[in-house]
Amino acid sequence: MEAIVPYLNFNGNAAEALAFYSKVLDGAVLFQQTFGESPMESPAEMKDKIMHATFKAGDLTIMVSDCMPGQPLLAGTNVSLSLNFNDEAAIEKTFAAFSEGSKITMPLQETFWGAKFGMLTDKFGFHWMFNHDLKKEEAK
């Protein structure tokens, strides 16, 4: 397992936040994809909003996205802790263990971006994201 990465959700202003963080933390956006650039269906007003971006400044990594319309964005619920796994067995074991007493918001599954991914809120109220980038031989 790699280090925990904070995942910040924004109410339509993720691009503005990334520009600000780039300036004040002397960092850079390594990857950015809008909802319009993804194969996922989204409302017209979301086409230019950020579906996912990765920001880096020194050893600091932050991931960000804009929330879809209708998704509640409240202070304290707009941060998730993202765990990245090096192998499929480890992500499955950890997700299953975390699932005890949790609210699963996205079951662990293969995604269009080539990863096994899932999300849940644990029994203590913390939001977690689980990701394992699949190698070609793992993708089904």
C-alpha positions as CSV (number, residue, x, y, z in Angstrom):
1,M,0.0,0.0,0.0
2,E,1.2,3.5,-0.8
3,A,0.8,6.7,1.3
4,I,-2.7,8.1,2.1
5,V,-3.6,10.9,-0.3
6,P,-6.2,13.5,0.6
7,Y,-9.0,13.8,-2.0
8,L,-10.7,17.2,-1.9
9,N,-14.2,17.7,-3.4
10,F,-15.3,21.2,-4.6
11,N,-18.6,22.8,-5.5
12,G,-17.7,23.7,-9.0
13,N,-14.5,25.7,-8.2
14,A,-11.8,22.9,-8.3
15,A,-10.0,24.6,-11.2
16,E,-9.8,27.8,-9.2
17,A,-8.5,25.9,-6.1
18,L,-5.9,24.1,-8.2
19,A,-4.6,27.4,-9.5
20,F,-4.4,28.8,-6.0
21,Y,-2.7,25.7,-4.6
22,S,-0.2,25.8,-7.5
23,K,0.7,29.4,-6.6
24,V,0.9,29.2,-2.8
25,L,2.5,25.7,-2.6
26,D,4.7,26.2,-5.7
27,G,3.4,23.0,-7.2
28,A,1.8,21.8,-10.4
29,V,-1.2,19.8,-11.7
30,L,0.1,16.5,-13.0
31,F,-3.1,15.2,-14.4
32,Q,-6.5,16.8,-15.1
33,Q,-9.7,15.4,-16.7
34,T,-13.0,17.2,-17.1
35,F,-16.4,15.4,-17.0
36,G,-16.7,16.3,-20.7
37,E,-13.4,14.5,-21.5
38,S,-14.6,11.3,-19.8
39,P,-16.9,8.6,-21.2
40,M,-19.2,9.1,-18.2
41,E,-22.5,10.8,-18.9
42,S,-22.8,14.1,-17.1
43,P,-25.1,17.2,-17.3
44,A,-24.0,19.9,-19.8
45,E,-23.1,22.4,-17.0
46,M,-20.5,19.8,-15.8
47,K,-18.7,19.3,-19.1
48,D,-15.9,21.8,-18.1
49,K,-15.8,20.9,-14.4
50,I,-13.0,18.7,-13.1
51,M,-13.8,15.0,-12.7
52,H,-10.3,14.2,-11.4
53,A,-7.0,16.0,-11.0
54,T,-3.8,15.2,-9.3
55,F,-1.7,18.0,-7.8
56,K,1.9,17.7,-6.5
57,A,4.2,20.0,-4.6
58,G,7.4,18.4,-3.4
59,D,6.3,15.2,-1.5
60,L,2.8,16.5,-1.2
61,T,0.1,14.9,-3.4
62,I,-3.5,16.1,-3.4
63,M,-6.3,14.8,-5.6
64,V,-9.4,16.9,-6.4
65,S,-12.7,16.9,-8.2
66,D,-15.9,18.9,-8.5
67,C,-19.1,17.3,-7.1
68,M,-22.0,16.5,-9.4
69,P,-25.1,18.6,-9.1
70,G,-27.3,17.3,-6.3
71,Q,-24.4,15.8,-4.3
72,P,-24.3,17.5,-0.9
73,L,-21.1,19.3,-0.2
74,L,-20.7,20.2,3.4
75,A,-17.6,21.3,5.3
76,G,-16.1,18.1,6.8
77,T,-17.6,15.8,4.2
78,N,-15.7,17.2,1.3
79,V,-12.5,15.3,2.1
80,S,-11.8,11.6,1.6
81,L,-8.7,9.6,2.4
82,S,-7.5,7.7,-0.7
83,L,-5.6,4.4,-0.4
84,N,-3.7,3.1,-3.4
85,F,-2.8,-0.5,-3.5
86,N,-0.1,-2.4,-5.4
87,D,-2.0,-5.6,-5.8
88,E,-5.6,-6.8,-6.2
89,A,-5.6,-9.2,-3.3
90,A,-4.6,-6.4,-0.9
91,I,-7.3,-4.0,-2.0
92,E,-10.0,-6.7,-1.8
93,K,-8.9,-7.8,1.7
94,T,-8.7,-4.2,3.0
95,F,-12.0,-3.1,1.5
96,A,-13.8,-6.1,2.9
97,A,-12.3,-5.4,6.4
98,F,-13.2,-1.7,6.2
99,S,-16.8,-2.7,5.1
100,E,-17.7,-3.9,8.6
101,G,-20.2,-1.4,10.0
102,S,-19.6,1.0,7.1
103,K,-21.8,2.6,4.5
104,I,-20.5,1.5,1.1
105,T,-21.0,4.4,-1.4
106,M,-19.4,2.6,-4.3
107,P,-18.8,-1.2,-4.3
108,L,-15.3,-2.3,-5.2
109,Q,-15.4,-2.7,-9.0
110,E,-13.4,-2.3,-12.2
111,T,-13.7,1.2,-13.7
112,F,-13.4,2.8,-17.2
113,W,-10.1,4.3,-16.1
114,G,-8.4,0.9,-15.7
115,A,-8.6,0.5,-11.9
116,K,-10.4,-1.5,-9.3
117,F,-12.0,1.2,-7.2
118,G,-14.5,1.5,-4.4
119,M,-15.6,4.1,-1.7
120,L,-17.2,3.9,1.7
121,T,-17.8,5.8,4.9
122,D,-16.4,3.9,7.8
123,K,-18.3,3.3,11.1
124,F,-16.5,6.3,12.5
125,G,-17.8,8.7,9.8
126,F,-14.6,9.0,7.7
127,H,-14.7,8.8,3.9
128,W,-12.3,6.4,2.2
129,M,-11.4,5.7,-1.4
130,F,-9.7,2.5,-2.5
131,N,-7.8,2.3,-5.7
132,H,-5.7,-0.3,-7.5
133,D,-4.5,0.5,-11.0
134,L,-5.0,-2.7,-13.0
135,K,-2.2,-4.1,-15.1
136,K,-3.4,-5.3,-18.6
137,E,-3.4,-8.9,-17.5
138,E,-5.6,-8.1,-14.4
139,A,-8.2,-6.2,-16.4
140,K,-11.2,-8.4,-17.1
